Each structure stands twice: as structure tokens, then as C-alpha cells.
Amino acid sequence: MKNPDKNTIFKYVRTRRGSRVGIVLATKLPSGSVGLGWSLCATKLGDEFNPDYAFNIAFGRAKAFGGVCQIPRSVRNDFKIIMDRAARYFNDNPNVDFDYSLMNEQFEKSVGVSRKNE
């Protein structure tokens, strides 16, 4: 897989045995906001992981949905990690609009996490 541009960070989703099965990524969109995307290989159906294809799917989702969309359960931990990395990575860039609290709220809604009154 070729290296993505400097406005994109990614992380491989791995099985417990360490095999790569997907990608989660964060990228700066032309609008100046940050898009988050994911891809996951259907290994139980006989698919083999292809990093280029996985990257293109995740990048397409990041561009199409922008924020947090429906996330498979097996990707949630890695997705949260890339959200935290994106908050640090894009925080110092004045040209990027990244609202971490909004993204985190969307993430919690998508995974069914409810917060009690604090």
C-alpha cells in the first residue's frame, strides 16, 4: 500500500492472532473538517485482506459520511483509538475543524453507550 498523504492517519484492525482484517482512518476533508472511516474484511466468508482496497473503502466512507457512522462491534476499539489520535494530530492545525466532543458523542450513540448525569 502506498503511503497516504500527510492529512490522513490510519490504523490496521487486527484479529487476536495479529492478522490484519481492516483499517480505520481519519482524514482532513476539503471542507476543513475531519472525516472518519473504516473497512473490515469478511474473513468468515473467505475474503482475503487487501490493504489498498481496504484503504479505499475506509477513505470513501470518511469522505461520504464525514463523522461517525454505523460501526461494527469488532472495529469499535480501534475506531476510538483513531479518534483519540486524530484529536491530537489535527489539534495543532489551524486549518482543520475537529470537534472531538461532538465526534465522541456521535461515537457513543452509534455504539449504544449512555452516560449518566454527571
KANORNOR-V738909 format. One record per pair of residues at least 12 apart in sequence whose ideal C-beta (glycine too) atoms are under 6 Angstrom apart, sorted by sequence separation. I is the first residue (numbers start at 1). J is the second residue. D is the distance in whole Angstrom. If there is no record, write none. Layout:
I_J_D / I_J_D
This chain:
25_37_5 / 10_23_5 / 11_24_5 / 87_100_4 / 24_38_5 / 10_25_4 / 39_54_4 / 23_39_5 / 9_26_5 / 22_39_5 / 22_40_4 / 39_57_4 / 8_27_4 / 22_41_6 / 39_58_4 / 7_27_6 / 21_41_5 / 38_58_5 / 83_103_6 / 7_28_4 / 37_58_4 / 21_43_6 / 37_59_6 / 37_61_4 / 37_62_3 / 36_62_6 / 35_62_3 / 21_49_6 / 35_63_6 / 20_49_5 / 23_54_5 / 35_66_5 / 23_55_6 / 40_72_6 / 25_58_5 / 23_58_5 / 27_62_5 / 40_75_6 / 76_111_6 / 38_75_5 / 68_106_4 / 67_106_5 / 68_107_5 / 71_110_5 / 68_110_5 / 1_51_4 / 1_52_5 / 34_86_6 / 1_55_6 / 24_78_5 / 24_79_5 / 26_82_5 / 34_90_6 / 24_82_5 / 26_86_4 / 13_75_6 / 33_97_5 / 34_98_4 / 13_78_5 / 32_97_5 / 11_78_6 / 28_96_5 / 11_82_5 / 9_85_6 / 9_89_6
